[in-house]
Amino acid sequence: MKMTLKISLAAVLSLASCWSTAQQVNSIRGSDVTSIDNAPIVQPYVGSKPGQQALIVRTFKEQPPLIPHKVDGFDEITATENACLDCHSHTEFRGQKIPRAGKSHFVQPASTNAAQVLDMQRWQCNSCHVPQIDAKPLVENVFKGNVGQ
């Protein structure tokens, strides 16, 4: 009796594994997974020099602001060098009003007279803030968001 049960179970598992490998798997884009995936064409970033374009409207609450300017030529962001903070750690830079990095990005040193310093858990700006390109989406997107909140 036990031997028959084991053979039946083995047959069912064998059939299930054969059936699952015979299924056609498609990607979200609708192409066969085994087909060659061509990389998208490199698109230029929207905007030009910093400060010459409007801010990009946020589409949901707590969304990190999007970068409205090119970042080509900016040095790599490291814990010790950050070109973003050259401008965005002030409320005004070279006579231009620019968005200052949020209060959550800074900590108050032990000395109450000292200026706030960057929270070292937040030095990698491009983890959340990204420049935009004008490109067709790879997959359909019907997200509308809550613009204006």
C-alpha positions as CSV (number, residue, x, y, z in Angstrom):
1,M,0.0,0.0,0.0
2,K,2.8,2.4,0.9
3,M,4.7,1.6,-2.2
4,T,1.7,2.3,-4.4
5,L,1.2,5.7,-2.7
6,K,4.8,6.6,-3.3
7,I,4.7,5.6,-6.9
8,S,1.5,7.6,-7.4
9,L,2.9,10.6,-5.7
10,A,6.1,10.4,-7.8
11,A,4.0,10.2,-11.0
12,V,2.0,13.2,-10.1
13,L,5.1,15.3,-9.2
14,S,6.8,14.2,-12.4
15,L,3.7,15.2,-14.5
16,A,3.5,18.5,-12.7
17,S,7.1,19.4,-13.4
18,C,6.8,18.4,-17.1
19,W,3.7,20.6,-17.4
20,S,5.3,23.6,-15.8
21,T,8.4,23.5,-18.1
22,A,6.1,23.3,-21.1
23,Q,4.4,26.6,-20.4
24,Q,5.4,29.6,-22.5
25,V,6.8,32.4,-20.3
26,N,6.4,36.0,-21.5
27,S,7.9,39.2,-20.2
28,I,5.8,42.2,-19.2
29,R,6.5,43.7,-22.6
30,G,4.9,40.7,-24.3
31,S,7.9,39.3,-25.9
32,D,9.2,35.8,-25.4
33,V,11.6,35.7,-22.5
34,T,14.2,33.8,-24.5
35,S,14.3,36.5,-27.2
36,I,17.2,39.0,-27.3
37,D,16.5,42.0,-25.2
38,N,17.7,45.1,-26.9
39,A,18.8,47.9,-24.6
40,P,16.7,51.1,-25.0
41,I,18.3,54.0,-26.9
42,V,20.2,56.4,-24.6
43,Q,18.0,59.5,-24.3
44,P,19.3,63.0,-23.3
45,Y,18.2,64.3,-19.9
46,V,15.4,66.9,-19.9
47,G,16.4,70.4,-18.8
48,S,19.7,72.1,-19.2
49,K,21.9,73.9,-16.7
50,P,20.6,74.0,-13.1
51,G,18.2,76.8,-12.3
52,Q,17.0,77.3,-15.9
53,Q,13.8,75.2,-15.7
54,A,10.7,74.8,-13.6
55,L,10.5,72.3,-10.8
56,I,8.7,69.0,-11.7
57,V,5.4,68.6,-9.9
58,R,5.2,65.8,-7.5
59,T,2.5,63.2,-8.1
60,F,2.1,61.7,-4.6
61,K,2.6,62.6,-1.0
62,E,6.2,62.1,0.3
63,Q,7.5,61.7,-3.3
64,P,11.2,62.8,-3.4
65,P,11.6,65.8,-5.7
66,L,12.7,64.9,-9.2
67,I,15.8,66.5,-10.6
68,P,14.7,69.0,-13.4
69,H,18.2,69.6,-14.8
70,K,21.0,67.6,-16.4
71,V,23.5,66.0,-14.1
72,D,26.1,65.2,-16.9
73,G,29.5,66.5,-15.8
74,F,28.7,66.4,-12.1
75,D,31.3,64.5,-10.1
76,E,30.4,61.2,-8.6
77,I,28.5,61.6,-5.3
78,T,30.5,60.2,-2.4
79,A,30.3,60.6,1.4
80,T,33.0,63.3,1.2
81,E,32.2,65.0,-2.1
82,N,28.7,66.0,-3.1
83,A,28.1,68.5,-5.9
84,C,24.3,68.5,-5.1
85,L,24.9,70.1,-1.7
86,D,27.0,72.9,-3.2
87,C,23.7,74.4,-4.2
88,H,21.0,72.6,-2.3
89,S,22.3,73.1,1.2
90,H,21.5,76.9,0.9
91,T,18.2,78.6,0.4
92,E,19.9,80.9,-2.2
93,F,22.8,80.3,-4.5
94,R,24.4,82.9,-6.7
95,G,21.3,85.1,-6.4
96,Q,18.9,82.2,-7.5
97,K,16.2,80.8,-5.2
98,I,16.6,77.0,-5.3
99,P,15.0,74.2,-3.3
100,R,17.0,73.4,-0.1
101,A,17.5,69.8,0.9
102,G,14.8,68.8,3.4
103,K,15.3,69.1,7.2
104,S,15.2,65.3,7.4
105,H,18.6,65.3,5.5
106,F,20.4,67.3,8.3
107,V,21.3,66.8,11.9
108,Q,22.1,69.3,14.6
109,P,25.6,68.9,16.0
110,A,26.1,68.7,19.8
111,S,27.1,72.4,19.9
112,T,23.9,74.4,19.7
113,N,25.7,77.3,17.9
114,A,27.0,75.1,15.1
115,A,25.2,75.0,11.8
116,Q,23.3,71.8,10.9
117,V,25.3,69.2,9.0
118,L,24.3,66.5,6.5
119,D,23.0,63.3,8.1
120,M,25.5,60.7,6.9
121,Q,22.7,58.3,6.2
122,R,21.5,60.6,3.5
123,W,24.6,61.6,1.5
124,Q,23.7,59.5,-1.6
125,C,21.2,61.9,-3.3
126,N,20.6,59.9,-6.4
127,S,19.2,57.0,-4.5
128,C,15.9,58.9,-4.3
129,H,16.3,61.9,-6.5
130,V,16.6,61.1,-10.2
131,P,17.0,63.2,-13.3
132,Q,14.3,62.8,-16.0
133,I,14.5,61.9,-19.7
134,D,11.8,62.3,-22.3
135,A,11.4,58.7,-23.3
136,K,8.5,56.4,-24.2
137,P,7.7,54.1,-21.2
138,L,8.8,50.5,-21.7
139,V,5.5,49.2,-20.4
140,E,2.0,50.9,-20.3
141,N,1.5,53.0,-17.3
142,V,-1.9,54.4,-16.3
143,F,-0.8,55.9,-12.9
144,K,-2.3,59.4,-12.5
145,G,-1.3,60.4,-9.0
146,N,-2.6,63.2,-6.8
147,V,-1.1,66.2,-8.5
148,G,-1.8,69.3,-6.4
149,Q,-1.7,67.8,-3.0
